[in-house]
Amino acid sequence: MTYSSAVAYLYRLQKHGIKLGLETMTALMARLGMPQTRYRTLHIAGTNGKGSTAAMAAAVLQAAGYRVGLYTSPHLVEFRERIRVNGEMIAESQVAQLTEHVQTSCQPDLSPTFFEYTTAMAFQHFADSGVDVAVLEVGLGGRFDATNVVTPMACAVTTISLDHQEHLGTTLSSIAFEKAGIIKPGVPVVLGRLEDEAWRTIEQVAQERQAPVFRVNEDFRTEGEWPAQFSYRGLGMHYDGLTCALDGRHQLDNAACALALVGAAAPQGIAVTAEAVRAGLRAVNWAGRLEVLDYRPTILLDGAHNPAAAMVLADYLTRSARSHPSRRVVLVLGMMRDKDHRGFVEPLRGLVDEVVLTQADLPRSATAQELRASLEGLLPHPHVVPSLSDAMALARQLAGPDDLVCVTGSLMLVGECKAWFRGCGLSPLRG
């Protein structure tokens, strides 16, 4: 099997859609020889912030000398982004070999979904690569997510807000219950900023499982106004003079969760130095989240796709406007059909000067025309440009050299924009 044929095979698995449950994954792990038990793990759930937290925890552990696996989703441009060891994407040859290996283990009676299959590949790759620690980002929810076959050293729930309601429920409490499903008996759990409703639900689950709970701003915290200079205190650790390569004030909370997660694993032999913490946070990379691609005009990519994430983006744009009061903002917006379009745009009103509506090249993407209709009355006179390349060309025309073009609303759109900017192909595997 070649890499291209492996990707084509994995692509066909998407026909199975999303299947919540652990029966298939549990059986598949047994057939593979339980690779997920051959290294220690950290497990991270959350509506927003879990990917950034995972990337920071992995970077700190790597700087401390550990061999670190990192499993995240979705990818932006290339499938291999999902599975990394010490920051390096899995090789094409390894994708091909693992696809065949897992395929053999599934026969004749297991029919895993795309995400179950790729999670199994990641777990096997980490075992084959001899990682010391694997940092795992939950795909969807937590309780029935394919990653939830591990017993981690510690776990984290970063934030909880309304998203994926068709799978996780329509209230903060129901979503919190699903994400609390990653909590294991006696395993410490680190919590980011949560509404009281979500906090009460998770607290109850943690109590039932006798899992120690550490909560941001109570048991651990960062102090500072921007990732350019801050300190951390909590779980027996105290670090000053920290900087983070990821932009946005919200990354202070994510950094706090990442460091608390690493600290919660200390009783199981995980040790990091202050210098490793500083080096890891300085070096961390997490594409598509307040990522600057170019200048004159500044091209900013942000994969925000729900109202809570839009509020974070709005905070960034507000702060940016204070330091660049004459800078105009051109918003390039594309969203999936099932997202809260009006709730997403509301926090951004008054912060943008021009809006270009576009769409990702996916069946579940809202068309630019559908997006215009759903945003009626919120965005006066938006430009409607279905082609992303044409939308970016128009945005650059509308923006002066000192202005900002912000591409947002969907990680899928951000991935397409990165591929367009690089002039490279885009993996057919999306989502």
Contacts in CASP RR format, 6 or more apart in sequence:
PFRMAT RR
TARGET T0000
AUTHOR 0000-0000-0000
METHOD contacts of the structure
MODEL  1
MTYSSAVAYLYRLQKHGIKLGLETMTALMARLGMPQTRYRTLHIAGTNGK
GSTAAMAAAVLQAAGYRVGLYTSPHLVEFRERIRVNGEMIAESQVAQLTE
HVQTSCQPDLSPTFFEYTTAMAFQHFADSGVDVAVLEVGLGGRFDATNVV
TPMACAVTTISLDHQEHLGTTLSSIAFEKAGIIKPGVPVVLGRLEDEAWR
TIEQVAQERQAPVFRVNEDFRTEGEWPAQFSYRGLGMHYDGLTCALDGRH
QLDNAACALALVGAAAPQGIAVTAEAVRAGLRAVNWAGRLEVLDYRPTIL
LDGAHNPAAAMVLADYLTRSARSHPSRRVVLVLGMMRDKDHRGFVEPLRG
LVDEVVLTQADLPRSATAQELRASLEGLLPHPHVVPSLSDAMALARQLAG
PDDLVCVTGSLMLVGECKAWFRGCGLSPLRG
1 9 0 8 1.000
1 96 0 8 1.000
1 97 0 8 1.000
1 99 0 8 1.000
1 100 0 8 1.000
2 96 0 8 1.000
3 92 0 8 1.000
3 93 0 8 1.000
3 95 0 8 1.000
3 96 0 8 1.000
5 96 0 8 1.000
6 95 0 8 1.000
6 96 0 8 1.000
6 99 0 8 1.000
6 100 0 8 1.000
7 79 0 8 1.000
7 95 0 8 1.000
7 427 0 8 1.000
7 428 0 8 1.000
7 429 0 8 1.000
8 428 0 8 1.000
9 99 0 8 1.000
9 103 0 8 1.000
10 79 0 8 1.000
10 99 0 8 1.000
10 114 0 8 1.000
10 117 0 8 1.000
10 118 0 8 1.000
10 429 0 8 1.000
11 114 0 8 1.000
11 428 0 8 1.000
11 429 0 8 1.000
13 112 0 8 1.000
13 113 0 8 1.000
13 114 0 8 1.000
13 117 0 8 1.000
14 114 0 8 1.000
14 429 0 8 1.000
16 111 0 8 1.000
16 112 0 8 1.000
16 113 0 8 1.000
16 114 0 8 1.000
17 113 0 8 1.000
17 114 0 8 1.000
18 113 0 8 1.000
18 115 0 8 1.000
18 140 0 8 1.000
18 167 0 8 1.000
19 113 0 8 1.000
19 116 0 8 1.000
20 140 0 8 1.000
20 143 0 8 1.000
20 144 0 8 1.000
20 145 0 8 1.000
20 167 0 8 1.000
21 144 0 8 1.000
22 144 0 8 1.000
22 146 0 8 1.000
22 148 0 8 1.000
22 149 0 8 1.000
24 110 0 8 1.000
24 111 0 8 1.000
24 112 0 8 1.000
24 113 0 8 1.000
24 116 0 8 1.000
25 112 0 8 1.000
25 116 0 8 1.000
25 119 0 8 1.000
25 120 0 8 1.000
25 146 0 8 1.000
25 149 0 8 1.000
26 149 0 8 1.000
27 110 0 8 1.000
28 102 0 8 1.000
28 105 0 8 1.000
28 106 0 8 1.000
28 110 0 8 1.000
28 112 0 8 1.000
28 116 0 8 1.000
28 120 0 8 1.000
29 35 0 8 1.000
29 36 0 8 1.000
29 120 0 8 1.000
29 123 0 8 1.000
29 149 0 8 1.000
31 105 0 8 1.000
31 106 0 8 1.000
31 110 0 8 1.000
32 101 0 8 1.000
32 102 0 8 1.000
32 105 0 8 1.000
32 120 0 8 1.000
32 123 0 8 1.000
32 124 0 8 1.000
35 123 0 8 1.000
35 124 0 8 1.000
35 126 0 8 1.000
35 127 0 8 1.000
35 128 0 8 1.000
36 123 0 8 1.000
36 126 0 8 1.000
36 127 0 8 1.000
36 134 0 8 1.000
36 149 0 8 1.000
36 150 0 8 1.000
38 126 0 8 1.000
38 127 0 8 1.000
38 130 0 8 1.000
39 126 0 8 1.000
39 127 0 8 1.000
39 130 0 8 1.000
39 131 0 8 1.000
39 132 0 8 1.000
39 133 0 8 1.000
39 134 0 8 1.000
40 132 0 8 1.000
40 133 0 8 1.000
40 134 0 8 1.000
40 152 0 8 1.000
40 153 0 8 1.000
40 265 0 8 1.000
40 268 0 8 1.000
40 270 0 8 1.000
41 133 0 8 1.000
41 134 0 8 1.000
41 135 0 8 1.000
41 136 0 8 1.000
41 150 0 8 1.000
41 151 0 8 1.000
41 152 0 8 1.000
41 153 0 8 1.000
42 54 0 8 1.000
42 57 0 8 1.000
42 133 0 8 1.000
42 134 0 8 1.000
42 135 0 8 1.000
42 136 0 8 1.000
42 152 0 8 1.000
42 153 0 8 1.000
42 154 0 8 1.000
42 155 0 8 1.000
42 156 0 8 1.000
42 261 0 8 1.000
42 262 0 8 1.000
42 265 0 8 1.000
43 136 0 8 1.000
43 138 0 8 1.000
43 147 0 8 1.000
43 148 0 8 1.000
43 150 0 8 1.000
43 152 0 8 1.000
43 154 0 8 1.000
43 155 0 8 1.000
43 156 0 8 1.000
43 182 0 8 1.000
44 50 0 8 1.000
44 51 0 8 1.000
44 53 0 8 1.000
44 54 0 8 1.000
44 57 0 8 1.000
44 135 0 8 1.000
44 136 0 8 1.000
44 137 0 8 1.000
44 138 0 8 1.000
44 155 0 8 1.000
44 156 0 8 1.000
44 157 0 8 1.000
44 158 0 8 1.000
44 257 0 8 1.000
44 261 0 8 1.000
45 138 0 8 1.000
45 141 0 8 1.000
45 142 0 8 1.000
45 145 0 8 1.000
45 155 0 8 1.000
45 156 0 8 1.000
45 157 0 8 1.000
45 158 0 8 1.000
45 179 0 8 1.000
45 181 0 8 1.000
45 182 0 8 1.000
46 138 0 8 1.000
46 141 0 8 1.000
46 157 0 8 1.000
46 158 0 8 1.000
46 159 0 8 1.000
46 160 0 8 1.000
46 179 0 8 1.000
47 158 0 8 1.000
47 159 0 8 1.000
47 160 0 8 1.000
47 161 0 8 1.000
47 162 0 8 1.000
47 163 0 8 1.000
47 175 0 8 1.000
47 179 0 8 1.000
47 306 0 8 1.000
47 308 0 8 1.000
48 158 0 8 1.000
48 159 0 8 1.000
48 161 0 8 1.000
48 304 0 8 1.000
48 306 0 8 1.000
48 308 0 8 1.000
48 309 0 8 1.000
48 312 0 8 1.000
49 158 0 8 1.000
49 159 0 8 1.000
49 250 0 8 1.000
49 254 0 8 1.000
50 137 0 8 1.000
50 138 0 8 1.000
50 156 0 8 1.000
50 158 0 8 1.000
51 72 0 8 1.000
51 137 0 8 1.000
51 286 0 8 1.000
52 246 0 8 1.000
52 251 0 8 1.000
52 254 0 8 1.000
52 286 0 8 1.000
52 289 0 8 1.000
53 156 0 8 1.000
53 158 0 8 1.000
53 254 0 8 1.000
53 257 0 8 1.000
53 258 0 8 1.000
53 261 0 8 1.000
54 70 0 8 1.000
54 72 0 8 1.000
54 135 0 8 1.000
54 136 0 8 1.000
54 137 0 8 1.000
54 258 0 8 1.000
55 70 0 8 1.000
55 72 0 8 1.000
55 246 0 8 1.000
55 284 0 8 1.000
55 285 0 8 1.000
55 286 0 8 1.000
56 244 0 8 1.000
56 246 0 8 1.000
56 254 0 8 1.000
56 255 0 8 1.000
56 258 0 8 1.000
56 259 0 8 1.000
56 280 0 8 1.000
56 281 0 8 1.000
56 284 0 8 1.000
57 135 0 8 1.000
57 258 0 8 1.000
57 259 0 8 1.000
57 261 0 8 1.000
57 262 0 8 1.000
58 68 0 8 1.000
58 69 0 8 1.000
58 70 0 8 1.000
58 84 0 8 1.000
58 87 0 8 1.000
58 135 0 8 1.000
59 280 0 8 1.000
59 281 0 8 1.000
59 283 0 8 1.000
59 284 0 8 1.000
59 285 0 8 1.000
60 258 0 8 1.000
60 259 0 8 1.000
60 262 0 8 1.000
60 272 0 8 1.000
60 276 0 8 1.000
60 277 0 8 1.000
60 280 0 8 1.000
60 281 0 8 1.000
61 68 0 8 1.000
61 132 0 8 1.000
61 133 0 8 1.000
61 135 0 8 1.000
61 262 0 8 1.000
61 270 0 8 1.000
61 272 0 8 1.000
62 68 0 8 1.000
62 86 0 8 1.000
62 87 0 8 1.000
62 280 0 8 1.000
63 272 0 8 1.000
63 275 0 8 1.000
63 276 0 8 1.000
63 277 0 8 1.000
63 279 0 8 1.000
63 280 0 8 1.000
63 283 0 8 1.000
64 271 0 8 1.000
64 272 0 8 1.000
64 273 0 8 1.000
64 276 0 8 1.000
65 276 0 8 1.000
66 132 0 8 1.000
66 133 0 8 1.000
66 270 0 8 1.000
67 85 0 8 1.000
67 86 0 8 1.000
67 129 0 8 1.000
67 130 0 8 1.000
67 131 0 8 1.000
67 132 0 8 1.000
67 133 0 8 1.000
68 85 0 8 1.000
68 86 0 8 1.000
68 87 0 8 1.000
68 131 0 8 1.000
68 132 0 8 1.000
68 133 0 8 1.000
68 134 0 8 1.000
68 135 0 8 1.000
69 83 0 8 1.000
69 84 0 8 1.000
69 85 0 8 1.000
69 86 0 8 1.000
69 87 0 8 1.000
69 126 0 8 1.000
69 129 0 8 1.000
69 131 0 8 1.000
69 133 0 8 1.000
69 134 0 8 1.000
69 135 0 8 1.000
70 83 0 8 1.000
70 84 0 8 1.000
70 85 0 8 1.000
70 87 0 8 1.000
70 134 0 8 1.000
70 135 0 8 1.000
71 82 0 8 1.000
71 83 0 8 1.000
71 84 0 8 1.000
71 119 0 8 1.000
71 122 0 8 1.000
71 126 0 8 1.000
71 134 0 8 1.000
71 135 0 8 1.000
71 136 0 8 1.000
71 137 0 8 1.000
71 147 0 8 1.000
72 81 0 8 1.000
72 82 0 8 1.000
72 137 0 8 1.000
73 82 0 8 1.000
73 115 0 8 1.000
73 118 0 8 1.000
73 137 0 8 1.000
73 139 0 8 1.000
73 431 0 8 1.000
74 82 0 8 1.000
74 411 0 8 1.000
74 412 0 8 1.000
74 430 0 8 1.000
74 431 0 8 1.000
75 81 0 8 1.000
75 82 0 8 1.000
75 427 0 8 1.000
75 429 0 8 1.000
76 287 0 8 1.000
76 288 0 8 1.000
76 411 0 8 1.000
76 414 0 8 1.000
76 415 0 8 1.000
76 418 0 8 1.000
77 415 0 8 1.000
77 418 0 8 1.000
77 419 0 8 1.000
77 422 0 8 1.000
77 424 0 8 1.000
77 425 0 8 1.000
77 426 0 8 1.000
77 427 0 8 1.000
78 89 0 8 1.000
78 427 0 8 1.000
79 95 0 8 1.000
79 427 0 8 1.000
79 429 0 8 1.000
80 89 0 8 1.000
80 90 0 8 1.000
80 91 0 8 1.000
80 92 0 8 1.000
80 95 0 8 1.000
81 89 0 8 1.000
81 287 0 8 1.000
82 90 0 8 1.000
82 118 0 8 1.000
82 122 0 8 1.000
83 89 0 8 1.000
83 90 0 8 1.000
83 118 0 8 1.000
83 121 0 8 1.000
83 122 0 8 1.000
83 125 0 8 1.000
84 90 0 8 1.000
85 125 0 8 1.000
85 126 0 8 1.000
85 129 0 8 1.000
85 131 0 8 1.000
90 98 0 8 1.000
90 125 0 8 1.000
94 125 0 8 1.000
94 128 0 8 1.000
95 121 0 8 1.000
98 121 0 8 1.000
98 124 0 8 1.000
98 125 0 8 1.000
99 121 0 8 1.000
101 124 0 8 1.000
102 112 0 8 1.000
102 117 0 8 1.000
102 120 0 8 1.000
102 121 0 8 1.000
102 124 0 8 1.000
105 120 0 8 1.000
106 112 0 8 1.000
106 117 0 8 1.000
112 120 0 8 1.000
113 146 0 8 1.000
114 429 0 8 1.000
115 139 0 8 1.000
115 140 0 8 1.000
115 146 0 8 1.000
116 146 0 8 1.000
119 146 0 8 1.000
119 147 0 8 1.000
120 146 0 8 1.000
122 134 0 8 1.000
123 134 0 8 1.000
126 134 0 8 1.000
133 153 0 8 1.000
133 270 0 8 1.000
136 147 0 8 1.000
136 150 0 8 1.000
136 152 0 8 1.000
137 147 0 8 1.000
138 145 0 8 1.000
138 147 0 8 1.000
138 148 0 8 1.000
138 179 0 8 1.000
138 182 0 8 1.000
139 145 0 8 1.000
139 146 0 8 1.000
139 147 0 8 1.000
140 164 0 8 1.000
140 167 0 8 1.000
140 168 0 8 1.000
141 164 0 8 1.000
141 167 0 8 1.000
141 168 0 8 1.000
141 175 0 8 1.000
141 178 0 8 1.000
141 179 0 8 1.000
142 148 0 8 1.000
142 178 0 8 1.000
142 179 0 8 1.000
142 181 0 8 1.000
142 182 0 8 1.000
143 177 0 8 1.000
143 178 0 8 1.000
143 179 0 8 1.000
143 180 0 8 1.000
143 181 0 8 1.000
143 182 0 8 1.000
144 178 0 8 1.000
145 182 0 8 1.000
147 182 0 8 1.000
148 181 0 8 1.000
148 182 0 8 1.000
151 184 0 8 1.000
151 187 0 8 1.000
152 182 0 8 1.000
152 184 0 8 1.000
152 187 0 8 1.000
153 187 0 8 1.000
153 264 0 8 1.000
153 265 0 8 1.000
153 268 0 8 1.000
153 270 0 8 1.000
154 187 0 8 1.000
154 188 0 8 1.000
154 189 0 8 1.000
154 190 0 8 1.000
154 261 0 8 1.000
154 263 0 8 1.000
154 264 0 8 1.000
154 265 0 8 1.000
155 182 0 8 1.000
155 183 0 8 1.000
155 184 0 8 1.000
155 187 0 8 1.000
155 188 0 8 1.000
155 189 0 8 1.000
155 190 0 8 1.000
155 261 0 8 1.000
156 189 0 8 1.000
156 190 0 8 1.000
156 191 0 8 1.000
156 192 0 8 1.000
156 257 0 8 1.000
156 260 0 8 1.000
156 261 0 8 1.000
157 176 0 8 1.000
157 179 0 8 1.000
157 180 0 8 1.000
157 182 0 8 1.000
157 189 0 8 1.000
157 190 0 8 1.000
157 191 0 8 1.000
157 192 0 8 1.000
157 194 0 8 1.000
157 202 0 8 1.000
158 192 0 8 1.000
158 253 0 8 1.000
158 254 0 8 1.000
158 257 0 8 1.000
159 192 0 8 1.000
159 193 0 8 1.000
159 194 0 8 1.000
159 308 0 8 1.000
160 172 0 8 1.000
160 175 0 8 1.000
160 176 0 8 1.000
160 179 0 8 1.000
160 194 0 8 1.000
160 195 0 8 1.000
160 198 0 8 1.000
161 172 0 8 1.000
161 175 0 8 1.000
161 306 0 8 1.000
161 307 0 8 1.000
161 308 0 8 1.000
162 170 0 8 1.000
162 172 0 8 1.000
162 175 0 8 1.000
162 306 0 8 1.000
162 307 0 8 1.000
162 308 0 8 1.000
162 340 0 8 1.000
163 175 0 8 1.000
163 305 0 8 1.000
163 306 0 8 1.000
163 308 0 8 1.000
164 175 0 8 1.000
165 175 0 8 1.000
166 338 0 8 1.000
168 174 0 8 1.000
168 175 0 8 1.000
168 178 0 8 1.000
168 179 0 8 1.000
169 175 0 8 1.000
169 178 0 8 1.000
171 197 0 8 1.000
172 195 0 8 1.000
172 197 0 8 1.000
172 198 0 8 1.000
172 201 0 8 1.000
173 197 0 8 1.000
173 198 0 8 1.000
173 200 0 8 1.000
173 201 0 8 1.000
175 198 0 8 1.000
176 194 0 8 1.000
176 197 0 8 1.000
176 198 0 8 1.000
176 199 0 8 1.000
176 201 0 8 1.000
176 202 0 8 1.000
177 201 0 8 1.000
177 205 0 8 1.000
179 202 0 8 1.000
180 201 0 8 1.000
180 202 0 8 1.000
180 205 0 8 1.000
180 206 0 8 1.000
181 205 0 8 1.000
183 189 0 8 1.000
183 202 0 8 1.000
183 205 0 8 1.000
183 206 0 8 1.000
183 209 0 8 1.000
183 211 0 8 1.000
184 209 0 8 1.000
184 211 0 8 1.000
185 209 0 8 1.000
185 210 0 8 1.000
185 211 0 8 1.000
186 209 0 8 1.000
186 210 0 8 1.000
186 211 0 8 1.000
186 212 0 8 1.000
187 209 0 8 1.000
187 211 0 8 1.000
188 211 0 8 1.000
188 212 0 8 1.000
188 213 0 8 1.000
188 214 0 8 1.000
188 264 0 8 1.000
189 202 0 8 1.000
189 206 0 8 1.000
189 211 0 8 1.000
189 212 0 8 1.000
189 213 0 8 1.000
189 214 0 8 1.000
190 214 0 8 1.000
190 216 0 8 1.000
190 220 0 8 1.000
190 257 0 8 1.000
190 260 0 8 1.000
190 261 0 8 1.000
190 264 0 8 1.000
191 199 0 8 1.000
191 202 0 8 1.000
191 213 0 8 1.000
191 214 0 8 1.000
191 215 0 8 1.000
191 216 0 8 1.000
191 257 0 8 1.000
192 215 0 8 1.000
192 216 0 8 1.000
192 253 0 8 1.000
192 256 0 8 1.000
192 257 0 8 1.000
193 216 0 8 1.000
193 217 0 8 1.000
193 253 0 8 1.000
194 202 0 8 1.000
194 215 0 8 1.000
199 215 0 8 1.000
202 213 0 8 1.000
203 213 0 8 1.000
205 211 0 8 1.000
206 212 0 8 1.000
206 213 0 8 1.000
212 264 0 8 1.000
213 219 0 8 1.000
214 220 0 8 1.000
214 235 0 8 1.000
214 260 0 8 1.000
214 264 0 8 1.000
216 253 0 8 1.000
216 256 0 8 1.000
216 257 0 8 1.000
216 260 0 8 1.000
219 234 0 8 1.000
219 235 0 8 1.000
219 260 0 8 1.000
220 232 0 8 1.000
220 233 0 8 1.000
220 234 0 8 1.000
220 235 0 8 1.000
220 256 0 8 1.000
220 259 0 8 1.000
220 260 0 8 1.000
221 232 0 8 1.000
221 233 0 8 1.000
221 234 0 8 1.000
221 256 0 8 1.000
222 230 0 8 1.000
222 231 0 8 1.000
222 232 0 8 1.000
222 242 0 8 1.000
222 252 0 8 1.000
222 253 0 8 1.000
222 255 0 8 1.000
222 256 0 8 1.000
223 230 0 8 1.000
223 231 0 8 1.000
223 232 0 8 1.000
223 233 0 8 1.000
224 230 0 8 1.000
224 231 0 8 1.000
224 252 0 8 1.000
225 249 0 8 1.000
226 248 0 8 1.000
226 249 0 8 1.000
226 252 0 8 1.000
227 243 0 8 1.000
227 244 0 8 1.000
227 245 0 8 1.000
227 246 0 8 1.000
227 247 0 8 1.000
227 248 0 8 1.000
227 249 0 8 1.000
227 251 0 8 1.000
227 252 0 8 1.000
227 255 0 8 1.000
228 243 0 8 1.000
228 244 0 8 1.000
229 241 0 8 1.000
229 242 0 8 1.000
229 243 0 8 1.000
230 241 0 8 1.000
230 242 0 8 1.000
230 243 0 8 1.000
230 244 0 8 1.000
230 252 0 8 1.000
230 255 0 8 1.000
231 238 0 8 1.000
231 239 0 8 1.000
231 240 0 8 1.000
231 241 0 8 1.000
231 242 0 8 1.000
232 238 0 8 1.000
232 239 0 8 1.000
232 242 0 8 1.000
232 255 0 8 1.000
232 256 0 8 1.000
232 259 0 8 1.000
232 277 0 8 1.000
233 239 0 8 1.000
234 259 0 8 1.000
234 260 0 8 1.000
235 260 0 8 1.000
235 263 0 8 1.000
235 264 0 8 1.000
235 266 0 8 1.000
236 263 0 8 1.000
237 259 0 8 1.000
237 263 0 8 1.000
239 259 0 8 1.000
239 274 0 8 1.000
239 277 0 8 1.000
239 278 0 8 1.000
241 278 0 8 1.000
242 255 0 8 1.000
242 277 0 8 1.000
242 278 0 8 1.000
242 281 0 8 1.000
243 278 0 8 1.000
243 281 0 8 1.000
243 282 0 8 1.000
244 251 0 8 1.000
244 252 0 8 1.000
244 255 0 8 1.000
244 281 0 8 1.000
244 282 0 8 1.000
244 284 0 8 1.000
245 281 0 8 1.000
245 282 0 8 1.000
245 283 0 8 1.000
245 284 0 8 1.000
245 285 0 8 1.000
246 254 0 8 1.000
246 284 0 8 1.000
246 286 0 8 1.000
246 289 0 8 1.000
246 290 0 8 1.000
247 290 0 8 1.000
247 316 0 8 1.000
248 290 0 8 1.000
248 312 0 8 1.000
248 315 0 8 1.000
248 316 0 8 1.000
248 319 0 8 1.000
249 315 0 8 1.000
249 316 0 8 1.000
249 319 0 8 1.000
250 312 0 8 1.000
250 315 0 8 1.000
255 281 0 8 1.000
259 277 0 8 1.000
262 270 0 8 1.000
262 272 0 8 1.000
263 270 0 8 1.000
263 272 0 8 1.000
287 301 0 8 1.000
287 418 0 8 1.000
288 301 0 8 1.000
288 302 0 8 1.000
288 303 0 8 1.000
288 411 0 8 1.000
288 414 0 8 1.000
288 415 0 8 1.000
288 418 0 8 1.000
289 301 0 8 1.000
289 302 0 8 1.000
289 303 0 8 1.000
290 300 0 8 1.000
290 301 0 8 1.000
290 302 0 8 1.000
290 313 0 8 1.000
290 316 0 8 1.000
291 300 0 8 1.000
291 301 0 8 1.000
291 302 0 8 1.000
292 298 0 8 1.000
292 299 0 8 1.000
292 300 0 8 1.000
292 301 0 8 1.000
293 299 0 8 1.000
293 300 0 8 1.000
293 301 0 8 1.000
293 417 0 8 1.000
293 418 0 8 1.000
293 421 0 8 1.000
294 421 0 8 1.000
296 401 0 8 1.000
296 402 0 8 1.000
297 330 0 8 1.000
297 396 0 8 1.000
297 399 0 8 1.000
297 400 0 8 1.000
297 401 0 8 1.000
297 402 0 8 1.000
297 403 0 8 1.000
297 404 0 8 1.000
297 405 0 8 1.000
298 403 0 8 1.000
298 404 0 8 1.000
298 405 0 8 1.000
299 405 0 8 1.000
299 407 0 8 1.000
299 421 0 8 1.000
300 404 0 8 1.000
300 405 0 8 1.000
300 406 0 8 1.000
300 407 0 8 1.000
301 407 0 8 1.000
301 408 0 8 1.000
301 414 0 8 1.000
301 415 0 8 1.000
301 417 0 8 1.000
301 418 0 8 1.000
302 313 0 8 1.000
302 316 0 8 1.000
302 406 0 8 1.000
302 407 0 8 1.000
302 408 0 8 1.000
302 409 0 8 1.000
302 414 0 8 1.000
303 309 0 8 1.000
303 408 0 8 1.000
303 409 0 8 1.000
303 410 0 8 1.000
303 411 0 8 1.000
303 413 0 8 1.000
303 414 0 8 1.000
304 310 0 8 1.000
304 312 0 8 1.000
304 313 0 8 1.000
304 344 0 8 1.000
304 408 0 8 1.000
304 409 0 8 1.000
305 335 0 8 1.000
305 336 0 8 1.000
305 339 0 8 1.000
305 344 0 8 1.000
305 409 0 8 1.000
305 410 0 8 1.000
305 411 0 8 1.000
306 339 0 8 1.000
306 340 0 8 1.000
306 344 0 8 1.000
307 340 0 8 1.000
307 343 0 8 1.000
307 344 0 8 1.000
307 346 0 8 1.000
307 347 0 8 1.000
309 344 0 8 1.000
310 343 0 8 1.000
310 344 0 8 1.000
310 345 0 8 1.000
310 346 0 8 1.000
310 347 0 8 1.000
310 348 0 8 1.000
310 408 0 8 1.000
310 409 0 8 1.000
311 347 0 8 1.000
313 347 0 8 1.000
313 348 0 8 1.000
313 406 0 8 1.000
313 408 0 8 1.000
314 347 0 8 1.000
314 348 0 8 1.000
314 351 0 8 1.000
317 329 0 8 1.000
317 348 0 8 1.000
317 351 0 8 1.000
317 352 0 8 1.000
317 404 0 8 1.000
317 406 0 8 1.000
318 351 0 8 1.000
320 327 0 8 1.000
320 404 0 8 1.000
321 327 0 8 1.000
321 329 0 8 1.000
321 351 0 8 1.000
324 402 0 8 1.000
324 404 0 8 1.000
326 402 0 8 1.000
327 402 0 8 1.000
327 403 0 8 1.000
327 404 0 8 1.000
328 353 0 8 1.000
328 354 0 8 1.000
328 399 0 8 1.000
328 400 0 8 1.000
328 403 0 8 1.000
328 404 0 8 1.000
329 351 0 8 1.000
329 352 0 8 1.000
329 353 0 8 1.000
329 354 0 8 1.000
329 403 0 8 1.000
329 404 0 8 1.000
329 405 0 8 1.000
329 406 0 8 1.000
330 352 0 8 1.000
330 353 0 8 1.000
330 354 0 8 1.000
330 355 0 8 1.000
330 356 0 8 1.000
330 395 0 8 1.000
330 398 0 8 1.000
330 399 0 8 1.000
330 403 0 8 1.000
330 404 0 8 1.000
330 405 0 8 1.000
330 406 0 8 1.000
331 348 0 8 1.000
331 352 0 8 1.000
331 354 0 8 1.000
331 355 0 8 1.000
331 356 0 8 1.000
331 406 0 8 1.000
331 408 0 8 1.000
332 356 0 8 1.000
332 358 0 8 1.000
332 391 0 8 1.000
332 392 0 8 1.000
332 395 0 8 1.000
332 405 0 8 1.000
332 406 0 8 1.000
332 407 0 8 1.000
332 408 0 8 1.000
332 417 0 8 1.000
333 345 0 8 1.000
333 355 0 8 1.000
333 356 0 8 1.000
333 357 0 8 1.000
333 358 0 8 1.000
333 371 0 8 1.000
333 408 0 8 1.000
333 409 0 8 1.000
334 357 0 8 1.000
334 358 0 8 1.000
334 359 0 8 1.000
334 360 0 8 1.000
334 365 0 8 1.000
334 366 0 8 1.000
334 368 0 8 1.000
334 371 0 8 1.000
334 408 0 8 1.000
334 409 0 8 1.000
334 410 0 8 1.000
334 413 0 8 1.000
335 341 0 8 1.000
335 344 0 8 1.000
335 365 0 8 1.000
335 366 0 8 1.000
335 371 0 8 1.000
335 409 0 8 1.000
335 410 0 8 1.000
335 413 0 8 1.000
336 360 0 8 1.000
336 362 0 8 1.000
336 364 0 8 1.000
336 365 0 8 1.000
336 366 0 8 1.000
336 410 0 8 1.000
336 412 0 8 1.000
337 364 0 8 1.000
337 365 0 8 1.000
337 366 0 8 1.000
337 370 0 8 1.000
338 364 0 8 1.000
339 366 0 8 1.000
339 409 0 8 1.000
339 410 0 8 1.000
341 366 0 8 1.000
341 371 0 8 1.000
341 374 0 8 1.000
341 375 0 8 1.000
342 374 0 8 1.000
342 375 0 8 1.000
342 378 0 8 1.000
344 409 0 8 1.000
345 375 0 8 1.000
345 378 0 8 1.000
345 379 0 8 1.000
346 378 0 8 1.000
349 378 0 8 1.000
349 379 0 8 1.000
352 406 0 8 1.000
354 383 0 8 1.000
354 395 0 8 1.000
354 398 0 8 1.000
354 399 0 8 1.000
355 379 0 8 1.000
355 382 0 8 1.000
355 383 0 8 1.000
356 382 0 8 1.000
356 383 0 8 1.000
356 385 0 8 1.000
356 391 0 8 1.000
356 394 0 8 1.000
356 395 0 8 1.000
356 398 0 8 1.000
357 368 0 8 1.000
357 371 0 8 1.000
357 372 0 8 1.000
357 375 0 8 1.000
357 379 0 8 1.000
357 382 0 8 1.000
357 383 0 8 1.000
357 384 0 8 1.000
357 385 0 8 1.000
357 391 0 8 1.000
358 368 0 8 1.000
358 385 0 8 1.000
358 386 0 8 1.000
358 387 0 8 1.000
358 388 0 8 1.000
358 390 0 8 1.000
358 391 0 8 1.000
358 413 0 8 1.000
359 365 0 8 1.000
359 366 0 8 1.000
359 367 0 8 1.000
359 368 0 8 1.000
359 371 0 8 1.000
359 386 0 8 1.000
359 388 0 8 1.000
359 413 0 8 1.000
360 388 0 8 1.000
360 410 0 8 1.000
360 412 0 8 1.000
360 413 0 8 1.000
360 416 0 8 1.000
361 388 0 8 1.000
361 416 0 8 1.000
362 412 0 8 1.000
362 430 0 8 1.000
365 410 0 8 1.000
365 412 0 8 1.000
365 413 0 8 1.000
366 374 0 8 1.000
367 386 0 8 1.000
368 384 0 8 1.000
368 385 0 8 1.000
368 386 0 8 1.000
369 384 0 8 1.000
369 386 0 8 1.000
372 379 0 8 1.000
372 382 0 8 1.000
372 384 0 8 1.000
375 382 0 8 1.000
383 391 0 8 1.000
383 394 0 8 1.000
383 398 0 8 1.000
385 391 0 8 1.000
385 394 0 8 1.000
388 413 0 8 1.000
388 416 0 8 1.000
388 417 0 8 1.000
388 420 0 8 1.000
389 420 0 8 1.000
392 405 0 8 1.000
392 407 0 8 1.000
392 417 0 8 1.000
392 420 0 8 1.000
395 405 0 8 1.000
396 405 0 8 1.000
399 405 0 8 1.000
407 413 0 8 1.000
407 414 0 8 1.000
407 417 0 8 1.000
408 414 0 8 1.000
411 431 0 8 1.000
412 430 0 8 1.000
412 431 0 8 1.000
415 426 0 8 1.000
416 426 0 8 1.000
419 425 0 8 1.000
419 426 0 8 1.000
END
